């Protein structure tokens, strides 16, 4: 869940820690973080 990942990053979790809790590999977290950043950038640009 992207919201959960974003919240964990804001709480200074590492990608490895988030991946372990999400039962996936760190690369999956990196990819989801890229999608989150892209979505946030698009929101900022439209405001």
Beta strands, then each sheet from edge to edge (+ up, - down):
end
